[in-house]
Amino acid sequence: MDFYLTATAIFLLFLLSFANGANDVSKSIATLAGAGVASMSKAVNWGVLWTLVGALSGMLWGGAIVKNLSQSFYAADTEMNLNVALAVAIAPIIWVFLSTYLKLPVSTTHSLVGAFIGTGLFAYGVDGIVWQKVGVKIVLPLLVSPFASIFLAIIGYKFIRRMTAKLPSGQYRLLGFKFRINEDILHWFTSGLLTFARGLNDTPKLIAVILPIIMLKPEQLGGMYYVIGAVSMSLGAWLIGKRITIILAEKVTKMDHHQGFAANLIASFLVIGASRFGLPVSTTHVSTSAIIGVGIAGKSKLDMKVIMSMLGAWIITVPGAGLIAGAGYYIICLF
């Protein structure tokens, strides 16, 4: 394998994972800070820890997502050359960094989809993209999951609240260690679980982008790329993760600890379930939609101005990343 191609792939994976961590860690820890369960810094540190664990777990469970994303866009007779691969990788890096700078919680997954489609249209034309497969395996899960999250949050919030109210609280001892059971402890748990799920679902998607550069098939991947993705994603979360977390924790709606716990539990269920079946869902959309859903169910005031700005960012992510990818492909081909 060419050393320079490998170095390029590792560099792009680092940037893409760093950008992902900076923007996406907020989706799983915002409820901790928003509900007053943890300070912002403690919430971010908790997110960094479970991002690392979840991303590394992709070595065991992420193969289906890598295969699905890397083999679902282009027709069999197209040639996935280096120019295409570079354009696909660079576009989401630019888009997610720009969105983070503007304090917009966007979907890295949607930016990847836009990059694949935008580059494909410039490189191969309309017929070079397998639209039916893209629609069923990629677009459909991305479109359905936010609505499923809102629906489950609305109907499940009161049930979850009743169930947690029946939990025995107090101090317990196990193997010589003292611990307490209450809803705040469970909230920490579901936040960690959702962060774990996000790392598990996102890392394989980011690795799938750089596969054509290193000229490997999904089954040939080594653990090194998961380690690089995990470390750089965690670094982005640690250094910049607070920027977007503030928006989701304080601007969308005011949450109590019941709502925060319920939102995380529902989002975790959806993201882990999607990962199990190799479906690339957007943790951004799932977790934010769950926050909106529990806000509706709990009759909390929603800041529609903030929600509409996020919705606008979601809508333009696919075409925006696609245009950047197409322009990037054109520029790369000039050199």
Secondary structure in CASP SS format (residue, H / E / C, confidence):
PFRMAT SS
TARGET T0000
AUTHOR 0000-0000-0000
METHOD secondary structure of the structure
MODEL  1
M C 1.00
D C 1.00
F H 1.00
Y H 1.00
L H 1.00
T H 1.00
A H 1.00
T H 1.00
A H 1.00
I H 1.00
F H 1.00
L H 1.00
L H 1.00
F H 1.00
L H 1.00
L H 1.00
S H 1.00
F H 1.00
A H 1.00
N H 1.00
G H 1.00
A H 1.00
N H 1.00
D H 1.00
V C 1.00
S H 1.00
K H 1.00
S H 1.00
I H 1.00
A H 1.00
T H 1.00
L H 1.00
A H 1.00
G H 1.00
A C 1.00
G C 1.00
V C 1.00
A C 1.00
S C 1.00
M H 1.00
S H 1.00
K H 1.00
A H 1.00
V H 1.00
N H 1.00
W H 1.00
G H 1.00
V H 1.00
L H 1.00
W H 1.00
T H 1.00
L H 1.00
V H 1.00
G H 1.00
A H 1.00
L H 1.00
S H 1.00
G H 1.00
M H 1.00
L H 1.00
W H 1.00
G C 1.00
G H 1.00
A H 1.00
I H 1.00
V H 1.00
K H 1.00
N H 1.00
L H 1.00
S H 1.00
Q C 1.00
S C 1.00
F C 1.00
Y E 1.00
A C 1.00
A C 1.00
D C 1.00
T C 1.00
E C 1.00
M C 1.00
N C 1.00
L H 1.00
N H 1.00
V H 1.00
A H 1.00
L H 1.00
A H 1.00
V H 1.00
A H 1.00
I H 1.00
A H 1.00
P H 1.00
I H 1.00
I H 1.00
W H 1.00
V H 1.00
F H 1.00
L H 1.00
S H 1.00
T H 1.00
Y H 1.00
L C 1.00
K C 1.00
L C 1.00
P C 1.00
V C 1.00
S C 1.00
T H 1.00
T H 1.00
H H 1.00
S H 1.00
L H 1.00
V H 1.00
G H 1.00
A H 1.00
F H 1.00
I H 1.00
G H 1.00
T H 1.00
G H 1.00
L H 1.00
F H 1.00
A H 1.00
Y H 1.00
G C 1.00
V H 1.00
D H 1.00
G H 1.00
I E 1.00
V C 1.00
W H 1.00
Q H 1.00
K H 1.00
V H 1.00
G H 1.00
V H 1.00
K H 1.00
I H 1.00
V H 1.00
L H 1.00
P H 1.00
L H 1.00
L H 1.00
V H 1.00
S H 1.00
P H 1.00
F H 1.00
A H 1.00
S H 1.00
I H 1.00
F H 1.00
L H 1.00
A H 1.00
I H 1.00
I H 1.00
G H 1.00
Y H 1.00
K H 1.00
F H 1.00
I H 1.00
R H 1.00
R H 1.00
M H 1.00
T H 1.00
A H 1.00
K C 1.00
L C 1.00
P C 1.00
S C 1.00
G E 1.00
Q E 1.00
Y E 1.00
R E 1.00
L E 1.00
L C 1.00
G C 1.00
F E 1.00
K E 1.00
F E 1.00
R E 1.00
I E 1.00
N C 1.00
E H 1.00
D H 1.00
I H 1.00
L H 1.00
H H 1.00
W H 1.00
F H 1.00
T H 1.00
S H 1.00
G H 1.00
L H 1.00
L H 1.00
T H 1.00
F H 1.00
A H 1.00
R H 1.00
G H 1.00
L H 1.00
N H 1.00
D H 1.00
T H 1.00
P H 1.00
K H 1.00
L H 1.00
I H 1.00
A H 1.00
V H 1.00
I H 1.00
L H 1.00
P H 1.00
I H 1.00
I H 1.00
M C 1.00
L C 1.00
K C 1.00
P H 1.00
E H 1.00
Q H 1.00
L C 1.00
G C 1.00
G H 1.00
M H 1.00
Y H 1.00
Y H 1.00
V H 1.00
I H 1.00
G H 1.00
A H 1.00
V H 1.00
S H 1.00
M H 1.00
S H 1.00
L H 1.00
G H 1.00
A H 1.00
W H 1.00
L H 1.00
I H 1.00
G C 1.00
K H 1.00
R H 1.00
I H 1.00
T H 1.00
I H 1.00
I H 1.00
L H 1.00
A H 1.00
E H 1.00
K C 1.00
V C 1.00
T E 1.00
K C 1.00
M C 1.00
D C 1.00
H H 1.00
H H 1.00
Q H 1.00
G H 1.00
F H 1.00
A H 1.00
A H 1.00
N H 1.00
L H 1.00
I H 1.00
A H 1.00
S H 1.00
F H 1.00
L H 1.00
V H 1.00
I H 1.00
G H 1.00
A H 1.00
S H 1.00
R H 1.00
F C 1.00
G C 1.00
L C 1.00
P C 1.00
V C 1.00
S C 1.00
T H 1.00
T H 1.00
H H 1.00
V H 1.00
S H 1.00
T H 1.00
S H 1.00
A H 1.00
I H 1.00
I H 1.00
G H 1.00
V H 1.00
G H 1.00
I H 1.00
A H 1.00
G C 1.00
K C 1.00
S C 1.00
K C 1.00
L E 1.00
D C 1.00
M H 1.00
K H 1.00
V H 1.00
I H 1.00
M H 1.00
S H 1.00
M H 1.00
L H 1.00
G H 1.00
A H 1.00
W H 1.00
I H 1.00
I H 1.00
T H 1.00
V H 1.00
P H 1.00
G H 1.00
A H 1.00
G H 1.00
L H 1.00
I H 1.00
A H 1.00
G H 1.00
A H 1.00
G H 1.00
Y H 1.00
Y H 1.00
I H 1.00
I H 1.00
C H 1.00
L H 1.00
F C 1.00
END
